[in-house]
């Protein structure tokens, strides 16, 4: 099960994550892709088959999931619960984006913290011969969510920030970068990984009936400012931050988010109308491939650039 000191990993994947799975396998010759037949009965419920199930006995097995919508979660959970029971040596679940992470608080009686619900579901994955399941996820919305998981799953919290840092070093104005955070939550989440950059912190303040974005601290004047956050939904806050930063003298504004959720094709707000790419308020918009449906939609569209998690995931599978 080991070759040249590396574990031989049998990597299964959902339909949406096939592209990322192939990129992961390209990074490491000890990762071998396996397949699942994703079918449905006439009533719409899953009709699933794990191919070559007997061949993975005694092997280290991983599953690359994408909970991109509630419609696909049940079929993937069914496979996730089945794989550890096939007499495998160990089981790792790679869930790059933990989708209910932003619903972690109960602010009034009746709120349902679905982040806790999802963590409980994943905490009950059956044990393999090697013990509890390892869970690899990236930039979960709030670090305290690690305490939502039970003792029968071992969460490994990774980050996409090293990918951003590597890309920033390649820029011609790499010595003129300032990092901006759209709110205090993003600052708390990421500032310790970005300490060698000047920083700007934004905040939403109430003016009459409106909540508007203001700069709370820092100076963007004359700088290429990169807004950093864990995820984007509609993108409204990022757009408002860009306007404020540009008004206060930023020469360029770019953005990075680990998880490009973009429901209802809201990514289109960031795509310039001009075919040459001019007219976009963002110089770059970096995202990872944690949300494969979005990545497919924004492919080759300015100002988006995808930083792949494939190498990082390949390394995490060897832990």
N, C-alpha and C positions, 0 to 999 in steps of 0.2 A: 504493500500500500504506500510505500515511499520510494522515491527515486531521486538520487542526488540530494538527499536531505529534504525533499519537498513532498508533502502529502499529495497523493493522487486523488483529485476531487472529481466526482461525478456530478455535473451541474445540470439540473433540470430548470426549465423556465416557462413562464406563461407566454401566451401568444404576443402580447403587447411588448414584451421584453426581449424578443428574439434578437434584435439588432444589438442591444447592449450585451446580451449573453455571448454573442459571437465576438464582440470586441474584447470581452473579458478573457475568453479562451485564447485570443491572439496574443495576449500579454503573458501567458504562462502555459508552457507545454505540459504541465501537470494537471491542467483543468480540461476535462473531457465532457463535451456536450452530450446530453441524453434527451430523449424526447417523450412527450406525453400526447396522446390522442385526445384532443379537446372536441368532444362531440356533444350533441344534445338529443334527448328523446323528443318525440313529437309534441309533448306537453311543455317543452322548453327547459326542463330540468337537465342538469349535466349528465352526460353519459361519458365517463372518463376512463382512460386506460393508460397505466404506466408501462411503457414499452420496456422489454428486457428486464422485468422486475427481479427475476431470479439472479441475473448477472450482477446486481449491485449488492448482494449479500456480503457482509464483511467489509464494505467500502465506505469511504467518507463521502457523504452525499450533501449537496446544497440545492436549494431552490431559490431562484430569482423571481420575486413577486412584484406585481404592480397593482396596487389597489386603486386604480385610476377612476373607478366609479363603483357605487354599490352593486351594480349589475354583475360585476366579475368577481366580487370578493368571495361569494359562497363557493364557486367552483374551485378557486385557488385554495381556500381554507380546507376543502375536502381533500385535495392532494397533499397539502401541508400536514394534515393529520394522518394521512395514510403512509407517507414515505418512512417516518421513523419506525414503523411497525414491520418493515420488510427486512428485519434482521441486519440492519446496517451498523457500521462501526460508530458513526457520529452523524449528526444532522445540524446543518446551518441554514437558517432562513435569512436571505438578503432582501430586505424591504427598504430600498433607498429612501422612499418618501413615506413617512408615517402620516397618513392622510387626515386623521382626526386630531392631530396634535394641537391645533389652535382652539379646540373646544375642550379645554382642560379645567375651566373654572365654573363654579356655581355661584352666580351673583345674586340670585333670588330663588326662593323655594319653587321648585318645578323645573328649573334648568336641568338638563341631562348632560353630564360630562362624558361625551362619547369617546374621548381620548382614553378614559378609564375603562370603558366597555371594550374597546379594541385591545387594550393592554391585557385585560382579563382573558379574552379569547386566545391571544397568543401565549399567555402564561399557561394554558392548559394543553398545549401541544404534547402528545405522548412522548415519553422518553425513548431514546434509542439505546442500543447496547452501551454507548459511550456516556450516557447520562442525559442531562437536560439539553434542550435545544439552545444553540447560540443564535442570537438575533443581531444582525448587522444593519444599522440604519444611520442616516445622515442628517445632521443639523435638525434634530427634533425641536419642535417649536419652543419648548421650555424644558430646561435640564431637570427640573424637579419631577418631570414625568417618568424618570427612571424608577421612582418609588411606586409607580402604578403597577409595575410588573411583579409577579409573584416569584417565589424561589425556584420554580421549575423551568425558568427560562433565563438565559444569561445575556442581557443586552450589551452590545458593543456599540458605543456611540461614536461615530466618525464624523468628519467635517469636510466640506468641499473647499474651505478657505485656502489650503495649500495650492489648489488648482488656480485660484484667483491670483495668489502671490506669484506663481510661476508666470502667469500671463502678463501681469503688471511689469515684471522685470524685462519683458520683451518689448515694451512700448518705447518709442523714441523719446517721450517725455517722462520716462520712469522716475526721474529725480524731481518731478513737479507734481506728484500725486498727493492729494488729500482725500482721506476717507470720511464719508458722511454717513450718519445713521438717521433713519427717518423718525425714530422715537427713542425713548430711554430703554425700551425693551431690547431693541436691536443693539444698542450700545452695550448693555449688560451682557448680551449673548456673545458678542464678537470682539469687543475692544481689546481684550487681553491677547488676542491672536494678531493684532494689527498695531501694536504699541509704537513701532518705529515710524509710523506715518502721522503727520498732523491730522487732527480730527475736527469735524463739525458735527454737532448734535442738533437735530431739528425737533420740533414739538408741535403738536396741534393745540391751538389756543382758541377760546370761544370769543367771537366778536358778534354781539347781538344773537341772532338765531343761527349763525354760521360757525363752523369750526374750520379754521384756516391754519396753514403751516407757517411757522416762523423759525428762524434760526435761534436756538437757545444758547449755544456757545460755539466759538470757533470762527474763523475768517476764511471764506472761500476765494477771496479776491486774487485774481491772477493765476489760479490753480486749475489743474485738471482734477475735478472732484468725482470720486466714485462712490455712489450710494450703495451700501451693503445691507442686505436683509436676508432672512432665511427663506422667505417665500413671497410670491406675488399672486394676488387674485385678480381683481379688476385693474390694478395698476394706478388707481386714482391718487394714492398717497405719493407714489414715486413721481408722477407727473407734477404734482403740486410742489414737491421738494425741488425738482429740476427748475421750476419757474423761480422759486425763491433764491436758489443758489446762483442762477444766471443773473438775476436782478442785482444780487450782491457782488457781482464781479467775477464769477467763475468763468474761465475762458472755454472750458469744455466740461460737460457733465456726462458721465457714464453710469451704468448700474450693474450690480451683480446680485443674483439670488440663486440659492442652491436649487430651489424647487419652483419651476415655472408652471404653476397650476393653470392659470388663465382660463377660467370657465367661460363658456359662450364666446369663444374666439376673441377674448378681450385683448389678446396680444396684438390685434390689428390696430389698436390705438397707437402703437409705437412704430408702425411701419410707415415710412414716408410715402407720399403720393407720387413723388417724382421717381422715374425709373432709374436715375443715376444715384439714388440714395440720399440726395440732398434734401434738406427740409426737415430731417428728423432732429428733435431737440436732444437726443442722446447720441453721443459719438459711438459708444459701444453699449450693448446690453448682453452681458454674459450670463448664461444659465448652464446648469448641468443636465445630463440626460436621465435624471431621476424620474421625470414624468414623460415617458416615451410617446404618449399620444400628442402632447404639445410639441415635443422635439420634431416629430414628423411634420407637424403643421407649419412650423417656423423655418424649416430647412431652407437655406440659401436666401433668407429674407433679412435685409438690412433693418435695424442695426444689430440683429441677434447673432451671437456666436456661442456654440455649444462647447463646453469643457467637459470631456467625458470622465465619468467616475470609474471607468473600466479598470485602469491600473490600480487604483486605490482598492477596489473591491477584490481584485485578484490577490493583492497583498493581504487583505483582511481574511481571506479564506485560508491563508497559510498560518494564521495565528494559532 
